[in-house]
Amino acid sequence: PPTAPPAGTPCPQRCRRAGTLQSNFCSSDFVLTGTVKSVSRGPPQEPGWAVVSILSLYKSGGLGVPQPTKGATLRLQLPCRLCPALKKGSSYVLMGLLGEDGGALLPPDAFVVPYRPQQQQVLGNLSKRPCRGTP
């Protein structure tokens, strides 16, 4: 049986992503595509941060994102410094949660995949459909 990590250890033993663009869209607070400008890992007991330049915003979920969104930068908190693994200069589809302070949070199990142009249409279609319950 899976054992929960001890308190204060926000990192799973292995970074893994579950589901698909479709299955994660509604359960995420925000969905965007963006290019990683910088990643700071910080000391082990503190969260890391990633600064992302937004390419497209598909679901803002209450994130205070400046207009126009394209090119705006967003700071994402990484409670686990290892997951998701983000590389500076790479572009990703990022699906995350809103933190208690209203900031953007990418938990270790957040759905993050390298961005490919063909995902744009899928995400655009998903953003037009209302989310209700589980699909």
C-alpha positions as CSV (number, residue, x, y, z in Angstrom):
1,P,0.0,0.0,0.0
2,P,1.3,3.5,-0.7
3,T,2.6,5.4,2.3
4,A,2.1,9.1,2.6
5,P,5.4,11.1,2.8
6,P,6.2,12.5,6.2
7,A,4.9,16.1,6.9
8,G,7.3,18.8,5.6
9,T,8.4,16.6,2.6
10,P,6.3,17.9,-0.3
11,C,8.2,15.8,-2.8
12,P,7.1,12.3,-3.9
13,Q,9.8,9.7,-4.3
14,R,9.3,9.8,-8.1
15,C,8.0,12.6,-10.2
16,R,5.1,11.4,-12.2
17,R,2.3,12.8,-14.1
18,A,-1.2,11.2,-14.4
19,G,-3.9,11.7,-16.9
20,T,-4.2,13.7,-20.1
21,L,-4.8,17.3,-21.2
22,Q,-8.5,16.5,-21.1
23,S,-8.7,14.8,-17.7
24,N,-6.6,17.5,-16.0
25,F,-8.2,20.6,-17.6
26,C,-11.3,20.9,-15.3
27,S,-9.5,19.8,-12.1
28,S,-6.8,22.5,-12.5
29,D,-7.4,26.1,-11.3
30,F,-5.4,27.5,-14.2
31,V,-4.2,26.3,-17.6
32,L,-1.6,28.1,-19.7
33,T,1.2,27.6,-22.1
34,G,4.4,29.4,-21.4
35,T,8.2,29.6,-21.7
36,V,10.3,29.2,-18.5
37,K,12.4,32.4,-18.0
38,S,14.0,31.3,-14.7
39,V,13.9,28.7,-12.1
40,S,15.1,29.2,-8.6
41,R,15.3,26.2,-6.3
42,G,16.2,27.9,-3.1
43,P,17.2,26.1,0.2
44,P,15.8,22.5,0.6
45,Q,13.2,23.5,3.2
46,E,11.8,26.4,1.2
47,P,9.7,26.2,-2.0
48,G,11.3,27.0,-5.4
49,W,10.0,29.4,-7.9
50,A,9.6,29.5,-11.7
51,V,9.1,32.6,-13.7
52,V,7.1,31.9,-16.9
53,S,6.4,34.1,-19.9
54,I,2.8,33.3,-20.9
55,L,2.2,32.2,-24.5
56,S,-1.6,31.6,-24.1
57,L,-3.9,31.5,-21.2
58,Y,-6.8,28.9,-21.4
59,K,-8.1,29.1,-17.9
60,S,-7.2,31.7,-15.4
61,G,-9.2,30.5,-12.4
62,G,-8.8,33.8,-10.5
63,L,-5.1,34.3,-11.2
64,G,-4.3,38.0,-11.4
65,V,-2.8,37.9,-14.9
66,P,-2.0,41.3,-16.6
67,Q,-3.6,42.1,-19.9
68,P,-2.6,41.4,-22.6
69,T,-1.7,37.9,-21.3
70,K,0.7,37.1,-24.2
71,G,4.2,37.9,-23.0
72,A,3.1,38.6,-19.4
73,T,5.2,36.9,-16.8
74,L,3.9,34.8,-14.0
75,R,5.6,33.6,-10.9
76,L,4.8,30.0,-10.1
77,Q,5.6,28.5,-6.7
78,L,7.1,25.0,-6.7
79,P,6.4,23.4,-3.3
80,C,8.6,20.5,-4.4
81,R,11.9,21.7,-5.8
82,L,12.3,18.6,-8.0
83,C,8.8,18.2,-9.5
84,P,7.7,19.2,-12.0
85,A,11.1,19.4,-13.6
86,L,11.2,22.7,-15.6
87,K,14.0,23.8,-17.8
88,K,14.9,27.4,-18.5
89,G,14.1,28.3,-22.1
90,S,11.7,25.4,-22.6
91,S,7.9,25.9,-23.2
92,Y,5.3,23.9,-21.4
93,V,1.6,23.3,-21.0
94,L,1.2,24.1,-17.3
95,M,-1.9,23.1,-15.3
96,G,-1.8,24.2,-11.6
97,L,-3.6,25.4,-8.6
98,L,-4.2,28.6,-6.8
99,G,-2.3,28.8,-3.5
100,E,-3.9,30.1,-0.3
101,D,-2.5,33.6,-1.0
102,G,-4.0,33.6,-4.5
103,G,-0.6,32.9,-6.1
104,A,0.1,30.2,-8.8
105,L,1.2,26.9,-7.4
106,L,2.6,23.9,-9.3
107,P,2.4,20.9,-6.9
108,P,4.6,17.9,-7.6
109,D,1.7,16.1,-9.3
110,A,0.7,19.1,-11.5
111,F,0.1,18.2,-15.1
112,V,3.1,19.7,-16.9
113,V,4.1,18.6,-20.4
114,P,6.5,20.1,-23.0
115,Y,4.4,22.4,-25.3
116,R,3.7,21.3,-28.8
117,P,1.8,23.6,-31.3
118,Q,-0.8,20.9,-32.0
119,Q,-1.9,21.1,-28.4
120,Q,-3.2,24.6,-28.9
121,Q,-6.3,23.5,-30.7
122,V,-7.1,20.8,-28.1
123,L,-6.7,23.4,-25.3
124,G,-8.7,26.0,-27.2
125,N,-11.6,23.5,-27.5
126,L,-11.4,22.5,-23.9
127,S,-11.5,26.1,-22.8
128,K,-14.8,26.6,-24.6
129,R,-16.5,23.7,-22.9
130,P,-18.0,24.3,-19.4
131,C,-16.4,22.2,-16.7
132,R,-18.9,20.3,-14.5
133,G,-18.3,17.5,-12.2
134,T,-15.9,14.8,-13.5
135,P,-16.2,14.0,-17.2
